[in-house]
Amino acid sequence: MENVKAFKNPLIWRTQLFINNEYVNSVSGKTFEIENPSTEDIICRVQEGDKADVDKAVSAARRAMERNSPWRTMDSADRGKIIHKMADIIERDAAYIASLETMDNGKPFASALGDVGFSVAILRYYAGLCDKIEGKTLAMPNGKFGYTRYEPVGVVAAITPWNFPFLMSTLKVSQILAAGNAFVLKPPEQTPLTSLLYGDVAIEAGVPPGIVNIICGFGPTAGAALTAHKDVNKVAFTGSREVGHIIQKASGESNLKRVTLELGGKSALIIGKSADLEKVVPLAQDGCYVNMGQTCCALTRTFVHEDVYDEFVRLSAEYANESRAKIGDPFQDGIKYGPQVDKVQFDKILDLIESGKKEGAKLECGGGRLNEKGYFLEPTVFSNVTDNMRIAQEEIFGPVQQIMKFSSLEEAIDRANDSDYGLVAAVFTNDLSEALYLSQELEAGQIWVNDFMLMAPNTPFGGYKQSGIGRELGFDGLLSYLEIKTVLVKL
Amino acid sequence: MTEVPLPIKNLQVKYKQLFINNEFVDAVGGKTFEVLNPSNGEVICKVAEAEEADVNKAVDAACEAFKRDSAWRTMDASDRGLLLFRLADLLEKHRVELATLESMDNGKPYHIAYMADLALCIKCIRYYAGWADKNHGKTLPVDGNFFCYTRHEPVGVCAQIIPWNFPLLMACWKLGPALSMGNTVVLKSAEQTPLSILFTASLIKQAGFPPGVVNILSGFGPSCGAPLAKHPKCDKVAFTGSTEVGTLIQGYAAGNMKRVTLECGGKSPVIVLKDADLDKAVDICHLALFFNHGQCCIAGSRIYVEAPIYEKFVAKAKQKAASLKLGDPLDKSTDQGPQVDLDQFKKILELIESGKKEGACLETGGKQFGEKGYYIEPTVFSDVKDHMRIAKEEIFGPVMQIFKFETLDEVIDRANESMYGLGAGVITDDHTRAIKISNALRAGTVYVNCYNVFDTRAPFGGFKMSGIGRELGEYALENYTEVKTVYNAM
């Protein structure tokens, strides 16, 4: 996606719910506000869905998944063609989608465009996968005939977060459709605008009615209605750990719908004494501040070997101060960081920064608000952080870097593993043997060596411990959207 | 059925040269040969004829394109997939022209080239496009402190030699998996039918494949195919054609131990049980033999009918065969066109004579049709005995053999009694029995109550002398992959 220019004032194209291939108002007629975090202006109002709308959507999805429906009887290669067409459409409209994302979420336009590009790659990967979901024939005793079938799990509830709105929705949509399911998507209430475009994309690509449904609304109302619904076969959630617990509980209290969760992280980065600081300092901070820190896999506990600790801290503060000039209007060229997504996040981050100061960490730079309008924060660095501090344990989700000292590799491993989270662990080293050893010992779903945000459509992604349940992306990711049926025949 | 667009009248052949390094070039020796239209024996055009010097040029180009840091070797696997998707789109865009070329060159009716051949070509390329970034190696739990994993690497420079019966489709079956897995290719078309793949070469260039990745040569077996199969810089040879030439190719490959896959001939049996719906059985068997004028490696050329329904079957089969309309392949009412060339034409007629001489009962057909072109009347023999030449040798023409059988055990043994083992059919209403029979038949593809289904997802290939290895499906990827194990001491 080269030479793509932003629309600085993109048209708000869709604000209604999407059910059965139609955009409609909510049953109650209620709406809610969408705010531009860079300006604090209200962009528009969006229809607010609740239980009644969820019921309509789930019924539509259920009908579309009936035994002889067009979607159920379609050749798998034709399903792949439809998903491919969705990728073509999104690629064609990338400038608009990215512009809308920037206005709604606050991320710089170049980042939003990157999100759209990755979304297209994911769709194309899964488009090519549709007709390659293969069962097995099994060696059975006594002349019996046995085989497995991989069938769609059914109606999926997909609940997506506000940090990478379009990308997170795409991740769900592509896997759900590749496996032959129908879905009801509840996009984030902070940033629903780009996800709403999936209705138009579905219609243009030729998806039959009822397969794609989008209900905007809030967690406790629309989200809860979805997770309690008796006719939903699976819920796929990406969001906070707290809500992850709620969702798994809701499954247990309703119909045991299958649950996959992609939750938060407090991911450790280990930097050894032989690290080339010139290279490693920017990488470590970029890996922490990515998406204004609003990333489940941000590297937010930076363990630095004592021999290079002082220099690392000094250079990190310097690099953070250099970044200040690149924070501002996300539509402007050359901007690296935009605002935080809303006031709730903004206040929470400032509160955690205060706790860091109170609990004795050293504030090297930043720590407060930037600019008078918009939820902009100063790039913040804490040193002398100890493992028991709130800033060392709780997910901050802002541009706040925690630097800790360690003496031995074994100590770093144990401290890195001492967390309720386990999403990513990163290692910056020139010693491949060290990297391989660490990748074996660290308790995290992703191990990144010498870079951050390493991800592709074919790499399974998910968390150990309370960072989540299950994996997405790749072949393995698709399994959670399928149900295995074994057929045994006595001949 | 969707309306088939009209073929192009008076189509001019645009691409007549060899395709090497993304360029259309004359042969080094300047030679050309004639391409004939089998419906009237007339010359369509002349195309460049590749000999050993051209083979060497093409292989050098493919080697260069396979070098360690080349554009093709360093391309993301998903981008390889994108190039193949683009090629599929271009095939679809030029579907009418390609189907017209195929019909003119091979003799098959245009509407079948459009609806069957081209549809399968496009699906095949699309299917393999999707595999490009999904051929996984593994990480392995070996003993000791090692990080151990496998890489699935491309085999290298692949020689591909294809036949004339489904010219473009056979090219797609070869190119799809080879390119998807990152190999480079030198493909020799059949001398009878070089035109559609030459046009496709222009689309390969248009799609954006780097120079040298695909090279296309037109030429003859002994002067072009043999040097290619023998070439020491080719890492693999894939051949589809007669069993006779297949065994030669296997010998040629031994020189540098290049990997070999073969798709060869067949004499596939179809077993019709007495409980089968008779009309459906006749329809299936008719399609099994007469599809593509009998020019199908998997043709159901031995039809075993259970004694109680034998007489009725023969009567209906004869009637159905006699109802086929022969004519101009570009005419939409034509069912059957000519055989591909004079050699085939003569061979088929000779085998028909042997059938008559050896005492089979000629029910219908049995001779040339019309005065121009290589047309043969749809022919049905009944009362065929296993020792007859028409019972054992691959005819590759519109000649059906019907045998009688008494018991299931007997017919399974007779069906398996062949040096071939490509396909087999079972027609019965008893599905449990059908599964048991399928388990017993020594054939690469068994069709139950159907025939000639060629889905790109399902592997295809032969037992015994019908071939080595499988094409199509995920299985084909193995033919174009070399596995490397890496042990890393921790």
HADDOCK unambig.tbl for C-alpha pairs under 7 A between the chains (distance, minus, plus):
assign (segid A and resid 128 and name CA) (segid B and resid 130 and name CA) 3.83 0.50 0.50
assign (segid A and resid 128 and name CA) (segid B and resid 131 and name CA) 6.89 0.50 0.50
assign (segid A and resid 129 and name CA) (segid B and resid 130 and name CA) 6.28 0.50 0.50
assign (segid A and resid 433 and name CA) (segid B and resid 490 and name CA) 5.68 0.50 0.50
assign (segid A and resid 437 and name CA) (segid B and resid 490 and name CA) 6.96 0.50 0.50
assign (segid A and resid 491 and name CA) (segid B and resid 432 and name CA) 5.82 0.50 0.50
